[in-house]
Each structure stands twice: as structure tokens, then as C-alpha cells.
Amino acid sequence: MSKVAHYLQEHLVGEVMTGTDARRYFATDNSILQLAPSLVVYPRTENDVRKTARFSWQLAERGRVIPITARGAGTDATGAALGSGIMMVFPAHMNRVLELDTKAHTVTVEPGINYGKLQQTLHTHGRFLPPYPASIEYSTIGGAIANNLSGEKSVKYGATGAYVKGLRVVLANGEVIETGHLNKRDLSKKLGLATFEGEIYRSVDTLLEENRELTSQLIRNVVKNNAGYNLLDIRGKDGSFDLTPLFVGSQGTLGLIAEAVLTTEAHNPQTTLIMAHFDSLEQTQQAIQELLALSEQPSVLELVDQHVLQQVHELNPNQLKEVATPPFAPFTLFIEFDNPNRQVKKLAKKAEKIAEKYGIGFQTATEPEQQLQFWKLRQATSTLISHNDGLQKSVPLVDAAVPLDRLRELIEGAYSILGSVSLKPGLWGHVGEGSLHFQPHLNLGAVGDRQKVFRILEEYHQLVISLGGTISASAGDGRLRTPFLEAMYGAELYVLLQKVKIIFDPYGTLNPGVKFGTSIDDLKALLRSDYGLDHLYDHLPRS
Ligand SMILES: Cc1cc2nc3c(=O)[nH]c(=O)nc-3n(C[C@H](O)[C@H](O)[C@H](O)COP(=O)(O)OP(=O)(O)OC[C@H]3O[C@@H](n4cnc5c(N)ncnc54)[C@H](O)[C@@H]3O)c2cc1C
């Protein structure tokens, strides 16, 4: 055991490990990148987190940087859960529900709690956390907050940030702060503190004051945007102040989340689901825009294209046959309404009219069994991404969103880019939020395929930026999209974001390389030669 590990083990209640197995295990997440930590810490208490941060800060003050990367379940698709220093693994011990307030409808949790388990607990109280991801069965709440995660229901309910009321955060120097809504008086108390916390409040307040006009340029014409930091929701119009939105989506680069208070929504499992087919992209886009203009948003608005269905049909001709057979419609939309009152019938009727006007057929299901059949088509993506074609594996590369009226151009552009590198098309996504996914099958051990990775990354992100979109929609930038962040925002805004990072993390001890400091050449060096999600295979999710 190294001296550092030895020192930490003497001071922490949780375990410290330096063995090759542990380091190898945490050298990968769900991304195409690889980076082994030098040691692994499993904190048992907030005090363990605090002591580790303090230790790392003190070393850095003396010129030796051993950074800390917070880790949930490691399902991040961008290498945000990788780091070369201390890997701080939260799910092992810091995984409890601390308080469930059934009157205020809030829940206080530790960050390592499994998302699916928390959701089950909430369901028993008639509540739920709406922005759950497809990886709900094994990802954590800490990861969801740090990524400002969104999922299939986010079109109606918003991203994770909308449900985070307050956080306990361990700062880079080991101080613990509580975030939440501050009125003017509370804020002035914070501004007067002689601590690192006070320094942070003063610096952020001044930065926002001096850069009002510049900060407003962070606004993008997209439904969701996780690129960079959220500087737009810190200050309220009434002079209030809240650092919570800044930590949400910051991917462990500004502080370590030790506890979170979340608000919940009433859970209504009874839904109406319409599956509608379209033969043209233009008509699909028009239908999407009209559906979103209804008096109430659908609770789900998802798309899957014919190429996904065709490929799944070729892999397993029986899988989809009860729901659809080839030739598949070019685009299929899944439109769900979860409104518990009678209005849902009216909404569904209106949605059916839209499907009829623009599409080539639709079916409506109100019974869970029939709905499950419909979902088989959307969940076909899961089959596709878990299928290995020899050494070729389905790799996550992109997570962009564009303004809704540019969706058609994004889809056409994605087809064209995949075609130009001779890869099979196959698209799906949360189209109600202008967000699209594809995961081409590539052999990362082959030079040609490695080159394709970078061609796709560069061309697709250029396209997204040219359409006025965001390179990071459902989750954060991580390492994979860091090289494109400056191109998205421009040099001046990028420098502003860097200043935020420096306020919170002056020595670069918090997840360095994420959001800043990773170039395309760095990515090339970090690229795995064999992609796999071995540790998650037992729980392959719906997608
Ligand atoms: C099959 C599959 C389906 C997926 N579906 C979706 C989806 O629908 N929507 C979507 O957005 N994503 C999806 N993802 C990506 C991934 O599941 C999410 O990004 C998830 O939020 C990551 O959670 P995690 O617990 O695995 O966190 P990790 O991957 O371990 O970490 C994610 C980030 O959070 C930070 N972090 C973790 N804990 C803390 C903490 N306590 N304090 C500070 N920072 C912390 C990490 O440093 C890292 O930057 C999917 C992934 C897979 C494999």
C-alpha cells in the first residue's frame, strides 16, 4: 500500500484499496475511455469524504496533486466517472434514505443510493422521481444529480435539477456546505463568512454581477442543456441566490455531494400510450411540434427509426413479430399521457388526430399488457446496444439536442455522417426534447474504427453546433465532449466557465479533465481498445 493510501486508511472509517483488481475495475465506466485510479476509497460517512478532500487539498497546496473523482455506479457514457487519483466510490456505504417527509413530499438521501431502489420506495408512497434514466436499475442518485440527468419522462417533468431542493456538499478543501434557496438577508450572511464558503459566495456573486450580459449568452434555444455549468439559475429576480443549480450537472468538478434533499411527484401508473408510424421526416417533425403544443405535454415522446427495428428483426426474427413486421415504418413515435383526470381522453384524442394527419397509422393502448407490447419496439434499442458483432460493440458517442425545428436536419445529418464512414444507421431518442441517440458498432481495437470514432465526434458535434444545439443534453460533457465545449460556447463564455471552476477548485483536485483540460489528443490516448460493460451485463436496461 502506498504512503498516501496508508495515511488515508489510518484516518478513514471506510476502506481504502490499492489492489490491481480494484484499480482495474474502476478504470472503466460506460464510456469508450479508460483511466485507472491510483487508489480507491469507499467512504462510510460524510466525515470520510471531508477528510479525503482536506487531505488532497493539503497535498495540492504543497504542489502534489492527487485528484478525487466521485463515483456512483459508473454508468456515465463520457468518462466523467474516471480519474487518475482517488476514486471515491459512494454506493458501497453511503446509500441510505435518511428521511422521507410524506407531508412535504421530499426525500433526503445519501448519494450512493440506487435509483431503482429509491423509486420503489417512493412508489409505495404514491410518489416518484420523474427524470429517471433507462439505467434506473443500477445507476445512483449522486450520479443523476451530478449529471443533471433526464429520461423518458423529462419531456413533461424536466430534468433532475428541477427536483433537487438542496444539497450537502464537501468542498475541495474539506469544508461542508448546505445549498438551497437563500433570500437577500441569508445571502449577505454568506457573503460575510470568513471561510472558503464565504469566498465562494463572494466570488460567484461578483462574477455574475460583472458578467451579466455574457452569462445571458449561455441560453440556448433547446429544451435541455448540460454543457458547461448552469450559471443561469443561481440568482433569482427577487435577489435570492442558490448554488444548488451550479452543483447539479457539475459532474464532481466543483464539490462532492454528500447528501441531497429531493422533491417528488405524484405517481400515476395509469397511462394512455399511442404508437404512431410516419413515413417522412418532415411529417414526423411537424407531428412532434404539434404534440408539444397541446394544452398538456405528453409524459413521454420518444422516437425509434426503422433501421433499429430492422437490425433487431435480423438478429431475432421473433422478438418484434407480435407488434410489427417488416417493412417497418421509417419512424415510430411513442406518445404517452399520464394525466390522472378525465382530460387525458381528450388529450389522447387530439394526439390521435395529429398522428392521423401526419402519419401512416397509429394504435392506442390503455391496458398495461398491450402497452408492454408497444414498448417492445422502443426497447428494441436495448437489444441493439447489447449485441456484439464479434469484436464490434455498440459504443456510446453522442448525446446532443437541437432546437425542435432543426430535428429533421439533425437526423438527416446523423444518417449522412454514419453513411460516410460506412456504418449502419439506427437512431432513437427523447425527440420531445430535440434529443437523439445512436451507438454504432465499432471495434475499438482496429485502427480504422478508432479513426471513425473521431470523425463521428468531430462531424456530429460540428453539425449540432451549427444547428444551434447543445453537445450535452441528457447528461454532462464528461471527458468525451470536453474538447468541443469551447467551440459550442465561444472563447469568451468558455473562459467564464473556467473562472467558475477555479473559484471552487483552485488546485484542480476535483475530477480534472472533465469539462476542462481534455483535448482530442488526450482522448486518443485514453481510448479503450476493447469496449465492454461487463460489470453491468446482468442488468441490461430498457433503453
Ligand atoms: C444502458 C444505459 C442507459 C442509460 N440511460 C440513460 C438515460 O436514459 N438518460 C441519461 O441521461 N443517461 C443515461 N445513461 C447514462 C448514465 O446512466 C447516467 O449518466 C447516470 O446518471 C450515471 O449515474 P451513475 O450512478 O452511474 O454515476 P457515475 O457514472 O458513477 O458518475 C457520473 C458523474 O457523476 C459524478 N458523481 C457521482 N457521484 C457523485 C457525488 N456523490 N458527488 C459529486 N459527483 C458525483 C461522477 O464524478 C461523474 O462525473 C445510461 C447508461 C446506460 C449504461
The ligand as an SDF file (V2000), in Angstrom:
LIG
                    3D

 53 58  0  0  0  0  0  0  0  0999 V2000
  -27.8380    1.3060  -20.6900 C   0  0  0  0  0  0  0  0  0  0  0  0
  -27.7270    2.6760  -20.1650 C   0  0  0  0  0  0  0  0  0  0  0  0
  -28.8110    3.5210  -20.2450 C   0  0  0  0  0  0  0  0  0  0  0  0
  -28.6670    4.8610  -19.8780 C   0  0  0  0  0  0  0  0  0  0  0  0
  -29.7430    5.6890  -19.9720 N   0  0  0  0  0  0  0  0  0  0  0  0
  -29.6190    6.9970  -19.6980 C   0  0  0  0  0  0  0  0  0  0  0  0
  -30.7400    7.8960  -19.8290 C   0  0  0  0  0  0  0  0  0  0  0  0
  -31.8610    7.4950  -20.0890 O   0  0  0  0  0  0  0  0  0  0  0  0
  -30.5100    9.2080  -19.6190 N   0  0  0  0  0  0  0  0  0  0  0  0
  -29.2790    9.6750  -19.2940 C   0  0  0  0  0  0  0  0  0  0  0  0
  -29.1070   10.8840  -19.1490 O   0  0  0  0  0  0  0  0  0  0  0  0
  -28.2300    8.8460  -19.0840 N   0  0  0  0  0  0  0  0  0  0  0  0
  -28.3700    7.5340  -19.2870 C   0  0  0  0  0  0  0  0  0  0  0  0
  -27.3010    6.6770  -19.1090 N   0  0  0  0  0  0  0  0  0  0  0  0
  -26.0160    7.2020  -18.6010 C   0  0  0  0  0  0  0  0  0  0  0  0
  -25.8660    7.0640  -17.0660 C   0  0  0  0  0  0  0  0  0  0  0  0
  -26.6180    6.0050  -16.5590 O   0  0  0  0  0  0  0  0  0  0  0  0
  -26.2590    8.3450  -16.3480 C   0  0  0  0  0  0  0  0  0  0  0  0
  -25.4140    9.3880  -16.7420 O   0  0  0  0  0  0  0  0  0  0  0  0
  -26.2330    8.2080  -14.7920 C   0  0  0  0  0  0  0  0  0  0  0  0
  -26.6960    9.3920  -14.2020 O   0  0  0  0  0  0  0  0  0  0  0  0
  -24.8790    7.9480  -14.2100 C   0  0  0  0  0  0  0  0  0  0  0  0
  -25.1010    7.5610  -12.8620 O   0  0  0  0  0  0  0  0  0  0  0  0
  -24.0260    6.7100  -12.0680 P   0  0  0  0  0  0  0  0  0  0  0  0
  -24.5470    6.4530  -10.7130 O   0  0  0  0  0  0  0  0  0  0  0  0
  -23.6210    5.5400  -12.8650 O   0  0  0  0  0  0  0  0  0  0  0  0
  -22.8530    7.7840  -11.9680 O   0  0  0  0  0  0  0  0  0  0  0  0
  -21.3440    7.6580  -12.4290 P   0  0  0  0  0  0  0  0  0  0  0  0
  -21.2920    7.1950  -13.8440 O   0  0  0  0  0  0  0  0  0  0  0  0
  -20.5800    6.8840  -11.4480 O   0  0  0  0  0  0  0  0  0  0  0  0
  -20.9090    9.1910  -12.3500 O   0  0  0  0  0  0  0  0  0  0  0  0
  -21.4770   10.1630  -13.1780 C   0  0  0  0  0  0  0  0  0  0  0  0
  -20.9300   11.5310  -12.8000 C   0  0  0  0  0  0  0  0  0  0  0  0
  -21.4200   11.8750  -11.5080 O   0  0  0  0  0  0  0  0  0  0  0  0
  -20.3470   12.2160  -10.6520 C   0  0  0  0  0  0  0  0  0  0  0  0
  -20.7400   11.8380   -9.3010 N   0  0  0  0  0  0  0  0  0  0  0  0
  -21.2170   10.6470   -8.8710 C   0  0  0  0  0  0  0  0  0  0  0  0
  -21.4620   10.6980   -7.5530 N   0  0  0  0  0  0  0  0  0  0  0  0
  -21.1390   11.9470   -7.1440 C   0  0  0  0  0  0  0  0  0  0  0  0
  -21.1350   12.6050   -5.8740 C   0  0  0  0  0  0  0  0  0  0  0  0
  -21.5440   12.0000   -4.7620 N   0  0  0  0  0  0  0  0  0  0  0  0
  -20.6970   13.8870   -5.8300 N   0  0  0  0  0  0  0  0  0  0  0  0
  -20.2880   14.5240   -6.9460 C   0  0  0  0  0  0  0  0  0  0  0  0
  -20.2570   13.9510   -8.1460 N   0  0  0  0  0  0  0  0  0  0  0  0
  -20.6780   12.6750   -8.2500 C   0  0  0  0  0  0  0  0  0  0  0  0
  -19.1680   11.4510  -11.2070 C   0  0  0  0  0  0  0  0  0  0  0  0
  -17.9390   12.0250  -10.8140 O   0  0  0  0  0  0  0  0  0  0  0  0
  -19.4200   11.5860  -12.6880 C   0  0  0  0  0  0  0  0  0  0  0  0
  -18.9760   12.8270  -13.1190 O   0  0  0  0  0  0  0  0  0  0  0  0
  -27.4240    5.3300  -19.4120 C   0  0  0  0  0  0  0  0  0  0  0  0
  -26.3630    4.4470  -19.2670 C   0  0  0  0  0  0  0  0  0  0  0  0
  -26.5100    3.1250  -19.6260 C   0  0  0  0  0  0  0  0  0  0  0  0
  -25.3630    2.1820  -19.4380 C   0  0  0  0  0  0  0  0  0  0  0  0
  1  2  1  0
  2  3  1  0
  2 52  2  0
  3  4  2  0
  4  5  1  0
  4 50  1  0
  5  6  2  0
  6  7  1  0
  6 13  1  0
  7  8  2  0
  7  9  1  0
  9 10  1  0
 10 11  2  0
 10 12  1  0
 12 13  2  0
 13 14  1  0
 14 15  1  0
 14 50  1  0
 15 16  1  0
 16 17  1  0
 16 18  1  0
 18 19  1  0
 18 20  1  0
 20 21  1  0
 20 22  1  0
 22 23  1  0
 23 24  1  0
 24 25  2  0
 24 26  1  0
 24 27  1  0
 27 28  1  0
 28 29  2  0
 28 30  1  0
 28 31  1  0
 31 32  1  0
 32 33  1  0
 33 34  1  0
 33 48  1  0
 34 35  1  0
 35 36  1  0
 35 46  1  0
 36 37  1  0
 36 45  1  0
 37 38  2  0
 38 39  1  0
 39 40  1  0
 39 45  2  0
 40 41  1  0
 40 42  2  0
 42 43  1  0
 43 44  2  0
 44 45  1  0
 46 47  1  0
 46 48  1  0
 48 49  1  0
 50 51  2  0
 51 52  1  0
 52 53  1  0
M  END
$$$$
